Amino acid sequence: MAMTEAQHLAINKYRRKNRARTQYINRKSVAKNFILKDATANDLTMLLNCIKQRQHELSN
């Protein structure tokens, strides 16, 4: 289904107004897709270590 010009303008306005939130959502999506589609066993091991480190930082 095609979007109208008004919808495009509204989306772009939201993205400009909420740049940090948009970047957060995009980065989260990229990370998830990498893990689910491209990551090797070594990548997953490294990522798990990074996740544990980040969890430790957030708990302090």
Backbone as a printed PyTorch tensor [residue, N CA C, xyz], in Angstrom:
tensor([[[  0.8400,  -1.1650,   0.0000],
         [  0.0000,   0.0000,   0.0000],
         [  0.8950,   1.2410,   0.0000]],

        [[  0.6500,   2.1400,  -0.9100],
         [  1.4450,   3.3480,  -1.0440],
         [  1.0890,   4.3570,   0.0500]],

        [[  2.1200,   5.1040,   0.4880],
         [  1.8780,   6.1340,   1.4870],
         [  1.6110,   7.4630,   0.7980]],

        [[  0.8120,   8.2470,   1.4440],
         [  0.5030,   9.5660,   0.8960],
         [  1.6490,  10.5220,   1.2150]],

        [[  1.6520,  11.6430,   0.5380],
         [  2.6630,  12.6800,   0.7970],
         [  2.5660,  13.1600,   2.2430]],

        [[  1.3500,  13.2680,   2.7580],
         [  1.1600,  13.6990,   4.1510],
         [  1.7820,  12.7070,   5.1260]],

        [[  1.6720,  11.4160,   4.8300],
         [  2.2760,  10.4030,   5.6930],
         [  3.7970,  10.5110,   5.6720]],

        [[  4.3750,  10.7020,   4.4900],
         [  5.8240,  10.8750,   4.3870],
         [  6.2850,  12.0830,   5.1920]],

        [[  5.5640,  13.1720,   5.0740],
         [  5.9240,  14.3790,   5.8100],
         [  5.8190,  14.1620,   7.3180]],

        [[  4.7760,  13.4670,   7.7420],
         [  4.5980,  13.1970,   9.1720],
         [  5.7080,  12.3000,   9.7120]],

        [[  6.0790,  11.2910,   8.9600],
         [  7.1610,  10.3910,   9.3780],
         [  8.4720,  11.1510,   9.4860]],

        [[  8.7820,  11.9610,   8.4790],
         [ 10.0180,  12.7350,   8.5030],
         [ 10.0300,  13.7360,   9.6520]],

        [[  8.8880,  14.3420,   9.9300],
         [  8.7890,  15.2790,  11.0520],
         [  9.0510,  14.5600,  12.3710]],

        [[  8.4590,  13.3740,  12.5510],
         [  8.6780,  12.5860,  13.7630],
         [ 10.1520,  12.2300,  13.9100]],

        [[ 10.7680,  11.7810,  12.8080],
         [ 12.1810,  11.3820,  12.8560],
         [ 13.0850,  12.5500,  13.2140]],

        [[ 12.7970,  13.7300,  12.6900],
         [ 13.6010,  14.9100,  13.0240],
         [ 13.4210,  15.3000,  14.4870]],

        [[ 12.1930,  15.2250,  14.9610],
         [ 11.8790,  15.6260,  16.3280],
         [ 12.3840,  14.6030,  17.3530]],

        [[ 12.4550,  13.3430,  16.9670],
         [ 12.8300,  12.2570,  17.8750],
         [ 14.0630,  11.5120,  17.3740]],

        [[ 15.1070,  12.2810,  17.0350],
         [ 16.3150,  11.7150,  16.4410],
         [ 16.9650,  10.6410,  17.3340]],

        [[ 17.0830,  10.8990,  18.6090],
         [ 17.7320,   9.9430,  19.5180],
         [ 16.9350,   8.6410,  19.5960]],

        [[ 15.6280,   8.7300,  19.6910],
         [ 14.7810,   7.5320,  19.7660],
         [ 14.8700,   6.7330,  18.4660]],

        [[ 14.8660,   7.4410,  17.3290],
         [ 14.9650,   6.7890,  16.0330],
         [ 16.2960,   6.0540,  15.9060]],

        [[ 17.3840,   6.6880,  16.3350],
         [ 18.7030,   6.0420,  16.2870],
         [ 18.7360,   4.8140,  17.1920]],

        [[ 18.1520,   4.9250,  18.3780],
         [ 18.0970,   3.7940,  19.3090],
         [ 17.3860,   2.6050,  18.6680]],

        [[ 16.2310,   2.8560,  18.0720],
         [ 15.4540,   1.7830,  17.4470],
         [ 16.2300,   1.1650,  16.2800]],

        [[ 16.8680,   1.9910,  15.4680],
         [ 17.6390,   1.4760,  14.3310],
         [ 18.8160,   0.6310,  14.7940]],

        [[ 19.5470,   1.1050,  15.7920],
         [ 20.7030,   0.3520,  16.2980],
         [ 20.2760,  -0.9800,  16.9060]],

        [[ 19.1790,  -0.9610,  17.6350],
         [ 18.6540,  -2.1930,  18.2290],
         [ 18.2960,  -3.1990,  17.1400]],

        [[ 17.6780,  -2.7340,  16.0940],
         [ 17.2850,  -3.5930,  14.9750],
         [ 18.5020,  -4.1750,  14.2720]],

        [[ 19.5140,  -3.3500,  14.0450],
         [ 20.7370,  -3.8210,  13.3880],
         [ 21.4140,  -4.8940,  14.2350]],

        [[ 21.5000,  -4.6620,  15.5460],
         [ 22.1320,  -5.6330,  16.4440],
         [ 21.3740,  -6.9550,  16.4410]],

        [[ 20.0610,  -6.8780,  16.5380],
         [ 19.2450,  -8.0930,  16.5630],
         [ 19.3870,  -8.8790,  15.2690]],

        [[ 19.3200,  -8.1860,  14.1390],
         [ 19.4430,  -8.8650,  12.8530],
         [ 20.8260,  -9.4800,  12.6640]],

        [[ 21.8710,  -8.8040,  13.1330],
         [ 23.2090,  -9.3790,  13.0570],
         [ 23.2760, -10.6770,  13.8520]],

        [[ 22.7550, -10.6400,  15.0730],
         [ 22.7960, -11.8230,  15.9330],
         [ 22.0100, -12.9770,  15.3120]],

        [[ 20.8310, -12.6970,  14.8080],
         [ 19.9630, -13.7540,  14.2920],
         [ 20.3790, -14.2790,  12.9170]],

        [[ 21.0440, -13.4600,  12.1130],
         [ 21.2880, -13.8550,  10.7300],
         [ 22.7510, -14.0670,  10.3690]],

        [[ 23.6780, -13.3110,  10.9680],
         [ 25.0490, -13.3130,  10.4700],
         [ 26.1100, -13.7490,  11.4720]],

        [[ 25.8280, -13.6890,  12.7510],
         [ 26.8500, -13.9160,  13.7640],
         [ 27.3720, -15.3470,  13.7520]],

        [[ 28.6910, -15.4460,  13.9090],
         [ 29.3290, -16.7560,  14.0420],
         [ 29.3570, -17.1230,  15.5260]],

        [[ 29.7920, -18.3260,  15.8200],
         [ 29.9010, -18.7640,  17.2230],
         [ 30.8600, -17.8490,  17.9790]],

        [[ 31.9650, -17.4690,  17.3450],
         [ 32.9280, -16.5710,  17.9930],
         [ 32.3090, -15.2010,  18.2430]],

        [[ 31.5520, -14.7090,  17.2890],
         [ 30.8600, -13.4300,  17.4640],
         [ 29.9140, -13.4920,  18.6570]],

        [[ 29.1530, -14.5690,  18.7520],
         [ 28.1910, -14.7030,  19.8480],
         [ 28.8780, -14.7700,  21.2040]],

        [[ 30.0120, -15.4660,  21.2680],
         [ 30.7710, -15.5420,  22.5180],
         [ 31.2510, -14.1580,  22.9310]],

        [[ 31.7900, -13.4120,  21.9770],
         [ 32.2650, -12.0640,  22.2490],
         [ 31.1110, -11.1600,  22.6820]],

        [[ 29.9850, -11.2740,  22.0070],
         [ 28.8290, -10.4550,  22.3530],
         [ 28.2910, -10.7910,  23.7400]],

        [[ 28.2660, -12.0710,  24.0810],
         [ 27.8120, -12.4630,  25.4240],
         [ 28.6980, -11.8530,  26.5020]],

        [[ 30.0080, -11.8300,  26.2590],
         [ 30.9270, -11.2010,  27.2170],
         [ 30.6410,  -9.7050,  27.3270]],

        [[ 30.3960,  -9.0570,  26.2120],
         [ 30.0700,  -7.6250,  26.2190],
         [ 28.7620,  -7.3720,  26.9540]],

        [[ 27.7920,  -8.2400,  26.7590],
         [ 26.4960,  -8.0940,  27.4260],
         [ 26.6570,  -8.2410,  28.9360]],

        [[ 27.4230,  -9.2220,  29.3660],
         [ 27.6450,  -9.4160,  30.7940],
         [ 28.3340,  -8.2070,  31.4070]],

        [[ 29.3140,  -7.6640,  30.6920],
         [ 30.0250,  -6.4700,  31.1720],
         [ 29.0630,  -5.2890,  31.2900]],

        [[ 28.2220,  -5.1030,  30.2850],
         [ 27.2700,  -3.9850,  30.2920],
         [ 26.2480,  -4.1580,  31.4130]],

        [[ 25.7790,  -5.3870,  31.6270],
         [ 24.8350,  -5.6460,  32.7220],
         [ 25.4720,  -5.2910,  34.0640]],

        [[ 26.7300,  -5.6460,  34.2070],
         [ 27.4520,  -5.3240,  35.4510],
         [ 27.5500,  -3.8070,  35.6310]],

        [[ 27.8710,  -3.0820,  34.5510],
         [ 27.9630,  -1.6210,  34.6290],
         [ 26.6200,  -1.0050,  35.0050]],

        [[ 25.5410,  -1.5160,  34.4400],
         [ 24.2210,  -0.9530,  34.7070],
         [ 23.7170,  -1.2750,  36.1070]],

        [[ 24.1970,  -2.3660,  36.6860],
         [ 23.7310,  -2.7380,  38.0230],
         [ 24.4300,  -1.9580,  39.1150]],

        [[ 25.5020,  -1.2860,  38.7760],
         [ 26.2420,  -0.4880,  39.7900],
         [ 25.7980,   0.9290,  39.8240]]])
